[in-house]
């Protein structure tokens, strides 16, 4: 039985990495190393070491030093044994990060620094918009550099220019000037190989390798089968495998401003029925009582559907726990089990929402902070948590406090520990018509189409935030909510529209434009999709929406995820990641 050791500083989702290894070969035995004593204990038997990291660079490096692992990792690398870094694992091989300041030093294998992506990227500013930061989504590799030469017909451990990989980060080894280019050239002459990515106009280090070391900025365990093949190549010691011809990107497709593929996300609203079984439904107010179809019962339904959507090519899966266990997420064992089982067969990002907030454990009476709740979900297999109702309360407090955070909210604590890319804000607004913009302090929209005027011929509106599944209305606009949450550390917005939900008439473009043009983090369009053209419509808009979500149209089996993607590619030559036609 082969051994794989994984460094675990208890920061994020390692369940998916473990599942990926076992998917590659169920005979692997995985051992986790949490501290110096465990490293020393296992050191003589370690031959394959994986070094993953998520979240804040400073927090991650602090944990390495606090657990006295840094020295042992460097000595292990010097011994020539195999190691694979992932995401912040790669970043820790650099010197310092703009994220944490010059006082926090990484392992320093490379005398290179990490910088934040520039939202004011010229090619975006020319279009009147900002580039979304974090960099979230499926991106390709610009160049493969082996032995100092650009070798784009070759691969490094299977990393190549033909595939798309899942990136989620705000900071990177950005090649922003000639000095950095010269440093990289010098490392190339010393045997280092590089995969270079591009986000907008900014080039960055997407992967590195030398001898038995390889590290990726992207998440191979979340990059579908092509990502699993990279891990497999590392475990098997295949440094320069041939590229599978089936993986070639479709020719003639668009080149998006960002370089990212259009993301299609499948969403599952999960709740309990009268028998306590978890079922997939659509919306909070729908009747999920069993009629004649018993197939919707039990845990298998959400897992079965999620796996089906993954196989159809979904770029991400979202589980929204819409009514169950609201007062006791710490006991939400069925939902944790859904994540654990889904992560065994799904190798794209998983987001979970519902009950992510500070809670009192009814069994002990103790306060369980939101960051602890999030940690439970991450350990079960989630990559992001979606915060809904609690985000509204946090934003209200933010404005009452003079646009300042408390440092203790769920958004702030989770993003500080796991990174802002791990925090999604789910926004549920409803249009409120007003006659005069002076009637409200919220930013209003002037309605251009007379057919959309209010019941009393109102020509203005704003989108009023709701919580608790739409049951509670707040004197807060969707835009104001999103601006506050971004300032507090959220990394992505899931923008719903109660007015459009279930309509099957398309997305609320007016609302999407207002939010997207006023925030700098990615925005996911949700509510209203009824056919593939609706996805085309939203992606064609000049405000550069980042992703679009479908639910009912997939649940009703009217269209598959791949139907949507093929439509986008065939009708608009849009860049999408089609379902994978390769074997592991």
C-alpha positions as CSV (number, residue, x, y, z in Angstrom):
1,X,0.0,0.0,0.0
2,X,1.4,3.4,-1.1
3,X,1.6,6.3,1.4
4,X,0.7,9.9,0.8
5,X,1.4,12.5,3.5
6,X,-0.5,15.8,3.6
7,X,0.5,18.9,5.6
8,X,-2.6,20.0,7.4
9,X,-2.5,23.3,9.4
10,X,-6.3,23.1,9.7
11,X,-7.1,25.9,7.3
12,X,-9.7,25.0,4.7
13,X,-11.0,22.0,2.8
14,X,-8.6,19.0,2.6
15,X,-11.5,16.5,2.3
16,X,-11.6,17.0,-1.5
17,X,-7.8,16.5,-1.8
18,X,-8.1,13.3,0.1
19,X,-11.0,12.2,-2.0
20,X,-9.1,13.0,-5.2
21,X,-6.2,10.8,-4.1
22,X,-8.5,7.9,-3.3
23,X,-10.3,8.4,-6.6
24,X,-7.0,8.1,-8.4
25,X,-6.2,4.9,-6.5
26,X,-8.2,3.6,-3.6
27,X,-5.2,1.7,-2.3
28,X,-3.4,4.8,-1.2
29,X,-3.1,5.4,2.5
30,X,-3.3,9.1,3.5
31,X,-1.6,10.4,6.7
32,X,-1.9,14.0,7.8
33,X,0.9,15.9,9.5
34,X,-0.3,18.7,11.8
35,X,2.9,19.7,13.7
36,X,6.6,19.1,14.2
37,X,6.3,16.0,16.3
38,X,4.2,14.3,13.7
39,X,6.6,15.3,10.9
40,X,9.5,13.8,12.9
41,X,7.5,10.7,13.6
42,X,6.7,10.1,9.9
43,X,9.8,11.6,8.3
44,X,11.6,8.4,7.5
45,X,8.6,7.0,5.6
46,X,7.6,10.2,3.6
47,X,8.1,9.8,-0.1
48,X,5.1,11.8,-1.5
49,X,4.3,15.0,0.4
50,X,1.4,17.3,-0.5
51,X,1.5,20.8,0.8
52,X,-1.9,22.5,0.3
53,X,-3.0,25.9,1.7
54,X,-5.9,28.3,1.5
55,X,-6.8,31.7,2.8
56,X,-4.6,34.5,4.1
57,X,-0.8,34.2,3.4
58,X,0.1,35.6,6.8
59,X,-2.2,33.3,8.7
60,X,-0.9,30.3,6.8
61,X,2.8,31.1,7.4
62,X,2.0,31.9,11.0
63,X,0.5,28.4,11.4
64,X,3.5,26.8,9.7
65,X,5.9,28.6,12.1
66,X,3.7,28.1,15.2
67,X,3.6,24.4,14.5
68,X,7.4,24.4,13.8
69,X,6.9,22.9,10.4
70,X,8.8,25.4,8.2
71,X,12.3,24.0,8.9
72,X,11.3,20.4,8.3
73,X,9.6,21.2,5.0
74,X,12.7,23.0,3.7
75,X,14.9,20.1,4.8
76,X,12.5,17.7,3.1
77,X,12.7,19.6,-0.1
78,X,16.6,19.7,0.1
79,X,16.6,15.9,0.5
80,X,15.2,15.6,-3.0
81,X,12.0,13.8,-2.1
82,X,8.7,14.6,-3.9
83,X,6.5,17.5,-2.8
84,X,3.5,19.1,-4.3
85,X,2.3,22.6,-3.2
86,X,-1.2,23.8,-3.9
87,X,-2.5,27.4,-3.9
88,X,-1.1,29.1,-0.7
89,X,1.2,26.1,-0.6
90,X,2.8,27.4,-3.7
91,X,2.7,31.0,-2.4
92,X,4.6,30.0,0.7
93,X,7.6,29.1,-1.5
94,X,7.9,32.8,-2.3
95,X,9.5,35.5,-0.1
96,X,6.8,37.9,1.0
97,X,3.2,38.8,0.1
98,X,1.6,42.2,-0.3
99,X,-1.3,40.7,1.5
100,X,0.6,40.4,4.8
101,X,3.4,42.9,4.7
102,X,7.2,42.7,4.6
103,X,7.5,41.4,8.1
104,X,5.9,38.0,7.2
105,X,8.3,35.8,5.3
106,X,7.5,32.6,3.4
107,X,9.9,29.7,3.0
108,X,11.8,31.8,0.4
109,X,12.7,29.0,-2.1
110,X,12.2,31.7,-4.8
111,X,13.3,35.3,-4.2
112,X,9.9,36.5,-5.7
113,X,7.1,38.4,-4.1
114,X,3.3,38.2,-4.3
115,X,1.1,41.1,-5.3
116,X,-2.6,41.7,-5.4
117,X,-4.3,41.7,-8.8
118,X,-5.1,45.2,-10.1
119,X,-8.8,45.8,-10.4
120,X,-8.1,48.9,-12.5
121,X,-6.7,46.8,-15.3
122,X,-6.5,49.0,-18.4
123,X,-8.4,46.7,-20.7
124,X,-11.3,46.7,-18.2
125,X,-11.2,50.4,-17.5
126,X,-11.5,51.1,-21.2
127,X,-14.9,49.3,-21.0
128,X,-15.9,51.3,-18.0
129,X,-15.7,48.5,-15.5
130,X,-13.2,47.0,-13.0
131,X,-11.6,43.6,-13.1
132,X,-13.0,41.3,-10.5
133,X,-10.7,40.5,-7.6
134,X,-10.5,37.7,-6.4
135,X,-9.6,35.9,-9.6
136,X,-12.2,33.1,-9.4
137,X,-12.9,30.7,-12.2
138,X,-11.6,28.5,-14.9
139,X,-8.5,29.9,-16.7
140,X,-6.0,28.5,-19.1
141,X,-2.2,28.5,-19.1
142,X,-0.5,31.1,-21.3
143,X,2.9,29.5,-21.6
144,X,4.8,26.4,-20.5
145,X,8.5,27.1,-19.9
146,X,10.8,24.1,-19.7
147,X,14.5,24.5,-19.4
148,X,14.2,28.2,-20.3
149,X,12.3,27.6,-23.5
150,X,8.6,28.1,-24.2
151,X,7.3,24.6,-24.9
152,X,3.5,25.0,-25.4
153,X,3.2,21.6,-27.0
154,X,4.5,19.9,-23.9
155,X,3.3,19.7,-20.3
156,X,4.7,19.9,-16.7
157,X,3.2,17.0,-14.7
158,X,0.2,17.3,-17.2
159,X,-0.1,21.1,-16.8
160,X,-0.5,22.4,-20.3
161,X,-1.9,25.2,-22.5
162,X,-4.8,23.1,-23.7
163,X,-6.9,22.8,-20.5
164,X,-8.7,25.0,-18.1
165,X,-7.9,24.9,-14.4
166,X,-9.8,26.3,-11.4
167,X,-8.2,29.4,-9.8
168,X,-9.4,31.2,-6.7
169,X,-7.0,33.8,-5.3
170,X,-6.5,37.6,-5.0
171,X,-2.7,37.5,-4.8
172,X,-0.2,35.9,-7.1
173,X,3.4,36.0,-8.4
174,X,2.5,38.7,-10.8
175,X,5.2,39.4,-13.4
176,X,4.7,43.2,-13.3
177,X,8.1,44.5,-14.4
178,X,11.4,43.7,-16.1
179,X,13.1,43.1,-12.8
180,X,10.7,40.2,-12.0
181,X,11.1,38.9,-15.6
182,X,14.9,38.8,-15.1
183,X,14.6,37.0,-11.8
184,X,12.4,34.3,-13.4
185,X,14.9,34.0,-16.3
186,X,17.6,33.4,-13.8
187,X,15.6,30.7,-12.1
188,X,14.9,29.1,-15.4
189,X,18.7,28.8,-16.0
190,X,18.9,27.0,-12.7
191,X,16.5,24.3,-13.7
192,X,13.2,25.8,-12.6
193,X,10.2,25.3,-15.0
194,X,7.2,27.6,-15.0
195,X,3.6,27.7,-16.2
196,X,2.5,31.2,-16.8
197,X,-1.1,32.3,-16.5
198,X,-2.8,35.5,-17.5
199,X,-5.7,37.3,-15.8
200,X,-6.8,40.3,-17.8
201,X,-3.5,41.9,-18.9
202,X,-1.5,40.7,-15.9
203,X,0.7,37.7,-16.3
204,X,1.4,35.6,-13.2
205,X,3.1,32.4,-12.0
206,X,0.5,29.6,-12.3
207,X,2.8,26.7,-11.5
208,X,6.5,25.9,-10.8
209,X,8.6,22.8,-10.9
210,X,12.1,21.7,-10.3
211,X,13.4,18.2,-9.8
212,X,10.8,16.5,-7.6
213,X,9.0,19.7,-6.6
214,X,5.9,20.9,-8.3
215,X,3.4,23.5,-7.1
216,X,0.3,25.0,-8.6
217,X,-1.5,28.3,-7.9
218,X,-4.8,26.7,-9.1
219,X,-6.5,23.8,-7.3
220,X,-6.0,20.5,-9.2
221,X,-8.4,18.7,-6.9
222,X,-11.1,21.2,-8.0
223,X,-10.2,21.2,-11.7
224,X,-12.2,18.1,-12.7
225,X,-10.5,15.1,-14.3
226,X,-7.7,17.1,-15.9
227,X,-6.8,18.3,-12.4
228,X,-6.9,14.8,-11.0
229,X,-4.5,13.7,-13.7
230,X,-2.0,16.3,-12.5
231,X,-2.1,14.8,-9.0
232,X,-1.9,11.3,-10.5
233,X,1.2,12.3,-12.5
234,X,2.8,13.7,-9.4
235,X,2.1,10.5,-7.4
236,X,3.5,8.4,-10.3
237,X,6.5,10.6,-10.9
238,X,5.5,11.5,-14.5
239,X,7.1,14.9,-15.0
240,X,6.5,15.5,-18.7
241,X,3.6,13.3,-19.8
242,X,2.1,13.7,-23.3
243,X,-1.0,15.9,-23.7
244,X,-4.3,14.0,-24.3
245,X,-5.5,15.2,-27.7
246,X,-9.1,15.0,-26.5
247,X,-8.4,17.9,-24.1
248,X,-7.7,20.5,-26.8
249,X,-9.6,23.8,-26.4
250,X,-12.2,24.5,-29.0
251,X,-10.9,26.8,-31.7
252,X,-12.5,30.0,-32.7
253,X,-14.1,30.9,-29.4
254,X,-14.2,34.3,-27.9
255,X,-11.3,35.7,-25.9
256,X,-12.9,37.2,-22.8
257,X,-11.4,40.3,-21.2
258,X,-10.4,38.3,-18.1
259,X,-9.3,35.1,-19.9
260,X,-11.8,33.1,-17.8
261,X,-14.4,30.7,-19.2
262,X,-18.0,31.5,-18.7
263,X,-19.0,29.8,-15.5
264,X,-22.3,27.9,-15.3
265,X,-23.3,27.0,-11.7
266,X,-25.9,24.5,-10.7
267,X,-27.9,25.3,-7.5
268,X,-29.8,22.9,-5.2
269,X,-32.2,24.3,-2.6
270,X,-32.1,21.6,0.1
271,X,-34.6,21.2,3.0
272,X,-36.4,18.5,5.0
273,X,-39.8,17.0,4.2
274,X,-42.3,15.8,6.8
275,X,-40.4,12.6,7.3
276,X,-37.2,14.3,8.1
277,X,-35.6,13.3,4.7
278,X,-33.5,15.8,2.8
279,X,-35.0,16.7,-0.5
280,X,-34.2,19.2,-3.3
281,X,-36.8,21.8,-3.9
282,X,-37.1,25.3,-5.5
283,X,-37.4,28.2,-3.1
284,X,-38.3,28.5,0.6
285,X,-42.1,28.5,0.2
286,X,-42.5,25.4,-2.0
287,X,-44.4,22.3,-0.9
288,X,-42.0,19.4,-0.7
289,X,-44.5,16.8,0.7
290,X,-44.4,13.6,-1.1
291,X,-47.0,13.0,-3.7
292,X,-46.4,9.9,-5.9
293,X,-42.7,10.2,-6.6
294,X,-40.7,8.6,-3.8
295,X,-37.4,9.1,-5.7
296,X,-37.0,12.6,-4.1
297,X,-36.6,11.2,-0.6
298,X,-33.5,10.6,1.5
299,X,-30.0,11.9,1.3
300,X,-29.5,10.3,-2.1
301,X,-31.5,13.0,-4.0
302,X,-29.2,16.0,-3.4
303,X,-26.1,14.0,-3.8
304,X,-27.5,12.2,-6.9
305,X,-28.5,15.5,-8.6
306,X,-25.3,17.3,-7.7
307,X,-23.2,14.4,-9.1
308,X,-25.3,14.4,-12.3
309,X,-24.8,18.2,-12.8
310,X,-21.0,17.7,-12.2
311,X,-20.9,15.0,-14.9
312,X,-22.9,17.4,-17.2
313,X,-20.1,19.9,-16.9
314,X,-21.2,22.2,-14.1
315,X,-18.4,24.5,-13.1
316,X,-19.5,24.7,-9.5
317,X,-22.3,23.3,-7.3
318,X,-24.2,25.3,-4.7
319,X,-26.2,23.8,-1.9
320,X,-28.5,26.2,-0.1
321,X,-29.9,24.7,3.1
322,X,-33.0,26.9,3.0
323,X,-35.2,26.0,6.0
324,X,-33.7,23.2,8.1
325,X,-31.7,23.4,11.3
326,X,-31.8,27.2,11.3
327,X,-31.4,27.3,15.0
328,X,-28.8,24.6,15.3
329,X,-26.4,24.2,12.4
330,X,-23.9,22.6,14.8
331,X,-26.2,19.6,14.7
332,X,-26.8,19.8,11.0
333,X,-25.4,16.4,10.5
334,X,-27.4,15.5,7.3
335,X,-26.1,18.5,5.5
336,X,-22.6,17.8,6.5
337,X,-23.1,14.2,5.3
338,X,-24.3,15.6,1.9
339,X,-21.1,17.5,1.6
340,X,-18.9,14.6,2.6
341,X,-20.5,12.2,0.1
342,X,-20.8,14.8,-2.7
343,X,-17.1,15.6,-2.3
344,X,-16.3,11.9,-3.0
345,X,-17.5,12.1,-6.6
346,X,-17.5,15.9,-7.4
347,X,-14.2,17.6,-8.2
348,X,-15.3,21.1,-8.8
349,X,-16.0,23.8,-6.1
350,X,-18.8,23.2,-3.6
351,X,-20.6,26.1,-1.9
352,X,-22.9,25.6,1.1
353,X,-25.3,28.2,2.6
354,X,-27.7,28.3,5.4
355,X,-27.1,29.0,9.1
356,X,-23.6,30.4,8.7
357,X,-23.5,32.7,11.8
358,X,-22.7,32.8,15.5
359,X,-24.9,30.3,17.2
360,X,-25.7,29.1,20.7
361,X,-25.3,25.3,20.9
362,X,-28.6,24.2,22.4
363,X,-26.9,21.2,24.0
364,X,-24.2,23.0,25.9
365,X,-25.5,26.6,25.9
366,X,-22.1,27.7,24.6
367,X,-21.5,30.2,21.9
368,X,-20.3,28.6,18.6
369,X,-18.7,31.3,16.4
370,X,-19.5,31.5,12.7
371,X,-15.9,30.7,11.8
372,X,-16.3,27.4,13.7
373,X,-19.5,26.6,11.8
374,X,-17.7,27.4,8.5
375,X,-14.8,25.2,9.5
376,X,-17.2,22.3,10.0
377,X,-18.5,22.7,6.4
378,X,-15.0,23.1,5.0
379,X,-13.8,20.0,6.7
380,X,-16.8,18.2,5.2
381,X,-15.8,19.2,1.7
382,X,-17.1,22.7,1.1
383,X,-14.9,25.3,-0.6
384,X,-17.0,28.3,0.1
385,X,-19.8,29.3,2.5
386,X,-22.7,31.5,1.5
387,X,-23.9,34.0,4.1
388,X,-27.4,35.4,3.6
389,X,-29.6,36.7,6.5
390,X,-26.6,37.3,8.8
391,X,-25.0,39.4,6.1
392,X,-27.9,41.8,6.2
393,X,-27.6,42.3,10.0
394,X,-23.9,42.8,9.6
395,X,-24.3,45.4,6.9
396,X,-26.9,47.3,9.0
397,X,-24.4,47.4,11.9
398,X,-21.7,48.5,9.5
399,X,-23.6,51.6,8.5
400,X,-24.7,52.3,12.1
401,X,-21.1,52.2,13.1
402,X,-20.0,54.8,10.6
403,X,-19.0,52.3,7.9
404,X,-16.7,50.4,10.1
405,X,-16.6,46.7,10.9
406,X,-16.5,45.2,14.4
407,X,-13.9,42.6,13.5
408,X,-16.1,40.0,15.0
409,X,-18.8,39.4,12.3
410,X,-19.0,36.2,10.4
411,X,-17.8,37.9,7.2
412,X,-14.7,39.3,8.9
413,X,-13.7,36.3,10.9
414,X,-14.2,33.7,8.1
415,X,-12.4,35.8,5.5
416,X,-9.5,36.6,7.9
417,X,-9.0,32.9,8.6
418,X,-9.9,31.2,5.3
419,X,-9.5,34.1,2.8
420,X,-12.1,36.3,1.2
421,X,-12.6,33.9,-1.7
422,X,-14.2,31.5,0.8
423,X,-17.1,34.0,1.7
424,X,-20.0,34.3,-0.7
425,X,-22.8,36.8,0.1
426,X,-26.3,35.6,-1.0
427,X,-28.5,38.6,-1.6
428,X,-32.3,38.4,-1.8
429,X,-33.7,41.8,-2.9
430,X,-37.2,42.8,-4.1
431,X,-38.0,45.8,-6.2
432,X,-39.5,48.7,-4.3
433,X,-41.0,51.5,-6.5
434,X,-40.8,55.1,-5.4
435,X,-42.0,58.3,-7.0
436,X,-39.1,60.6,-6.0
437,X,-35.5,59.6,-5.4
438,X,-35.5,61.9,-2.4
439,X,-37.9,59.5,-0.6
440,X,-35.0,57.2,0.3
441,X,-31.3,57.3,1.2
442,X,-30.7,54.2,-0.9
443,X,-29.3,54.5,-4.5
444,X,-32.2,54.4,-6.9
445,X,-32.6,53.3,-10.5
446,X,-34.6,55.3,-13.1
447,X,-36.8,53.0,-15.0
448,X,-36.5,53.6,-18.7
449,X,-39.2,51.2,-20.0
450,X,-42.8,52.5,-19.4
451,X,-44.0,49.0,-19.3
452,X,-42.0,48.4,-16.1
453,X,-43.3,51.5,-14.2
454,X,-44.7,50.9,-10.8
455,X,-48.5,50.3,-10.1
456,X,-48.9,54.0,-9.4
457,X,-46.8,55.0,-12.4
458,X,-43.6,55.3,-10.3
459,X,-40.6,55.8,-12.5
460,X,-37.9,55.0,-9.9
461,X,-37.1,52.0,-7.8
462,X,-34.4,50.4,-5.7
463,X,-33.9,46.8,-4.7
464,X,-34.8,46.3,-1.1
465,X,-33.0,43.6,0.8
466,X,-34.9,40.8,2.5
467,X,-33.8,38.0,4.9
468,X,-35.0,34.7,6.2
469,X,-36.0,33.4,2.8
470,X,-37.8,36.7,1.8
471,X,-40.0,36.8,4.9
472,X,-38.4,39.8,6.5
473,X,-37.9,43.2,4.8
474,X,-35.1,45.6,5.7
475,X,-34.6,49.3,5.0
476,X,-31.5,48.6,3.1
477,X,-30.7,48.4,-0.7
478,X,-29.1,45.5,-2.4
479,X,-26.3,47.8,-3.6
480,X,-25.6,49.2,-0.1
481,X,-25.6,45.6,1.2
482,X,-23.0,44.5,-1.4
483,X,-20.8,47.5,-0.9
484,X,-20.7,46.9,2.9
485,X,-20.0,43.2,2.6
486,X,-17.2,43.8,0.1
487,X,-15.6,46.3,2.5
488,X,-15.8,43.7,5.3
489,X,-14.1,41.0,3.4
490,X,-16.6,39.1,1.2
491,X,-15.1,37.7,-1.9
492,X,-18.1,37.0,-4.1
493,X,-21.8,37.9,-4.5
494,X,-24.6,35.5,-5.3
495,X,-27.3,38.0,-6.6
496,X,-30.8,36.7,-6.5
497,X,-33.9,38.6,-7.5
498,X,-37.2,37.8,-5.8
499,X,-39.1,39.5,-8.6
500,X,-37.6,37.2,-11.2
501,X,-37.3,34.0,-9.2
502,X,-39.2,31.1,-10.9
503,X,-40.3,33.3,-13.8
504,X,-38.2,31.5,-16.4
505,X,-38.1,34.8,-18.3
506,X,-34.4,35.5,-17.9
507,X,-32.1,37.3,-15.4
508,X,-32.8,40.7,-13.9
509,X,-30.3,42.6,-16.0
510,X,-31.1,46.0,-14.4
511,X,-30.2,44.8,-10.9
512,X,-27.2,42.9,-12.1
513,X,-25.8,46.0,-13.9
514,X,-26.3,48.2,-10.8
515,X,-24.4,45.8,-8.5
516,X,-21.7,44.7,-10.9
517,X,-20.7,48.3,-12.0
518,X,-20.3,49.3,-8.3
519,X,-18.4,46.5,-6.7
520,X,-15.0,45.0,-7.4
521,X,-15.6,41.3,-6.4
522,X,-17.2,38.7,-8.7
523,X,-21.0,38.6,-9.1
524,X,-23.0,35.5,-9.9
525,X,-26.3,36.1,-11.7
526,X,-29.2,34.1,-10.2
527,X,-33.0,33.9,-10.5
528,X,-35.0,33.7,-13.7
529,X,-33.1,31.4,-16.0
530,X,-35.5,29.3,-18.1
531,X,-33.5,28.4,-21.2
532,X,-29.9,28.6,-22.6
533,X,-30.5,31.9,-24.3
534,X,-31.0,33.6,-20.9
535,X,-27.4,32.7,-20.1
536,X,-26.3,34.1,-23.5
537,X,-28.2,37.3,-22.8
538,X,-26.6,37.9,-19.4
539,X,-23.1,37.1,-20.6
540,X,-23.4,39.4,-23.6
541,X,-23.9,42.4,-21.4
542,X,-21.1,45.0,-21.3
543,X,-20.9,44.9,-17.5
544,X,-19.0,41.6,-17.6
545,X,-21.0,39.3,-15.3
546,X,-18.7,36.7,-13.8
547,X,-21.0,33.6,-13.6
548,X,-24.6,32.5,-14.0
549,X,-26.6,30.1,-12.0
550,X,-29.5,27.7,-12.9
551,X,-31.7,25.6,-10.8
552,X,-35.3,24.8,-11.8
553,X,-34.6,24.3,-15.5
554,X,-32.0,21.7,-14.6
555,X,-34.1,20.0,-11.9
556,X,-37.1,19.7,-14.3
557,X,-34.7,18.1,-16.8
558,X,-35.7,20.6,-19.5
559,X,-32.0,21.3,-20.2
560,X,-28.7,19.9,-19.0
561,X,-25.8,22.0,-18.0
562,X,-24.0,20.9,-21.1
563,X,-27.0,21.9,-23.2
564,X,-26.4,25.5,-22.0
565,X,-22.7,25.4,-22.6
566,X,-23.1,24.0,-26.1
567,X,-25.6,26.6,-26.9
568,X,-23.3,29.4,-25.7
569,X,-20.4,27.9,-27.8
570,X,-22.4,27.2,-30.9
571,X,-24.5,30.4,-31.0
572,X,-22.1,33.0,-29.6
573,X,-18.7,31.2,-29.8
574,X,-18.5,31.8,-26.0
575,X,-15.6,30.3,-24.1
576,X,-17.0,27.5,-21.9
577,X,-15.6,24.5,-20.2
578,X,-17.5,21.5,-21.7
579,X,-18.0,18.3,-19.8
580,X,-14.8,16.2,-19.9
581,X,-14.5,13.5,-22.5
582,X,-11.4,11.9,-21.0
583,X,-10.6,9.1,-18.5
584,X,-8.6,9.4,-15.4
